[in-house]
Amino acid sequence: MAGKKILGDERRQWILDKLITKQAPITGGDLAKQTNVSRQVIVSDITLLKAKGEPIIATSQGYLYMPASNQDTMIERTVACRHAPERSEEELFLLVDHGVTVKDVKIEHGVYGDLTASIMVSNRKEVEQFMNKIEDTGASFLSELTDGVHLHTLLAPNEETLEKAENALHEAGFLIES
């Protein structure tokens, strides 16, 4: 695509095809370079594709096509956690080291209600990339709005993996007990 600007529907179809065929996240910047448009145009294209029902998620590593069938084989569980921001990396490492994917983080905000942010980290490298992005951008963790209280949606291949991860969260003092 080098040198040629791809327009409108053709560009969105190209983006969709690229996301479907690549199993790893692709950044908006990379998509912009490949289609010779701005990153903001790509953000708008992704928004339009999502509005048409395409299962695209934005992660800290880039955009990912996530059809329901990929998630159907995984077991999902939500856990309630609380910790200081400086323990976020420790928490994420603990989870991915137990074979769990951290799908998202959710908080209940007093004004905005439920806020959810995609994380989609499954290994230490992805956690490091996520943490670097937080640091590089100066972004805050959502949990800073709720005195450290937050929920994570966890994905794992079986219940045993989720149980071990949840027990490890408990032992490390991250889990909010019911």
Buried (B, 14 or more C-beta within 10 A) or exposed (E): EEEEEBEEEEBBEBBBEBBEEEEEBBBBEBBBBBBBBEBEBBBEBBEBBBEEEBBBBBBBBBBBBBEEEEBEEBBEBEBBBBBEEEBBBEBBBBBBEBBBBBBBBBBEEEEEEEBEBBBBBBEEEBBBBBBEEBEEEEEEBBBBBBEBBBBBBBBBEEEEBBEBBBEBBEEBEBBBEE
